[in-house]
Amino acid sequence: MLTDSMPSAFRVYYADGNRGDESTWEILDYETHILDTIKSNQAVPPEPIFEHLYSAKETYGLESFRPAALYNLTLRMIRDYPLYEKFER
């Protein structure tokens, strides 16, 4: 039986990959997926069921994951508490 005392999650990172000389290898986005303990425990036989929680680029309104964009995100979080709460979840 799975418990919900410590939620399990994983992230999928999308990067600008192997495209020859034009590859930047920069992170383009990431998605967070969480374990749904209720559905997992109800499954027969019990099995882990993960659900998509969010896309970072979409949720935080990011154009990129470059340092300047992430710095601007932190400044926005200082002024926008609901945005910070999204990050904290």
C-alpha positions in Angstrom: 0.0 0.0 0.0 1.2 3.5 -0.9 0.9 6.3 1.6 0.6 10.0 1.1 2.9 11.1 3.9 5.7 11.8 1.4 4.5 12.4 -2.1 6.6 10.9 -4.9 7.3 12.9 -8.0 9.6 13.0 -11.0 10.5 15.6 -13.6 11.0 15.2 -17.4 13.5 17.8 -18.7 13.5 18.8 -22.4 16.8 20.0 -23.8 18.0 21.3 -27.1 19.8 18.1 -28.0 22.0 16.7 -30.6 21.5 18.8 -33.8 25.1 19.1 -34.8 26.8 22.5 -34.7 23.5 24.3 -33.8 23.0 22.3 -30.6 22.8 24.5 -27.5 22.0 21.8 -25.0 20.0 24.4 -23.1 17.0 23.3 -21.0 13.8 24.2 -23.0 11.2 23.2 -20.4 10.5 20.6 -17.7 7.3 18.9 -16.6 6.6 17.7 -13.1 4.6 14.5 -12.5 3.2 13.4 -9.1 2.1 10.0 -7.7 -1.6 9.8 -7.2 -1.7 7.6 -4.1 -5.5 7.3 -4.1 -5.8 6.0 -7.7 -2.7 3.9 -7.2 -4.1 2.1 -4.2 -7.5 1.6 -5.9 -5.9 0.0 -9.0 -6.2 -3.8 -9.3 -3.5 -4.9 -8.9 -2.1 -1.8 -7.1 0.3 0.0 -9.3 1.9 3.5 -9.3 -0.2 6.0 -11.2 1.5 9.3 -12.0 -0.3 12.5 -13.2 1.0 15.5 -15.0 1.2 18.4 -12.5 2.6 21.3 -14.6 5.0 22.5 -17.3 7.5 25.0 -15.8 7.6 27.2 -18.9 3.8 27.5 -19.1 3.2 27.8 -15.3 5.8 30.5 -14.7 5.5 32.3 -18.1 9.1 31.7 -19.0 10.6 32.3 -22.4 13.7 30.4 -21.6 15.7 28.9 -18.7 18.7 31.2 -19.1 20.1 32.9 -16.0 18.5 36.3 -16.7 15.0 34.7 -17.2 15.3 32.8 -13.9 16.5 35.9 -12.1 13.5 37.8 -13.4 11.3 34.9 -12.2 12.7 35.3 -8.7 12.0 39.0 -8.8 8.4 38.3 -9.9 8.0 35.8 -7.1 9.0 38.5 -4.6 6.1 40.7 -5.7 3.6 38.0 -6.6 3.0 35.6 -3.7 0.5 33.3 -5.6 3.3 32.8 -8.2 5.7 31.9 -5.4 3.1 29.4 -4.0 2.9 27.7 -7.4 6.7 27.3 -7.2 6.6 26.0 -3.6 4.1 23.2 -4.2 
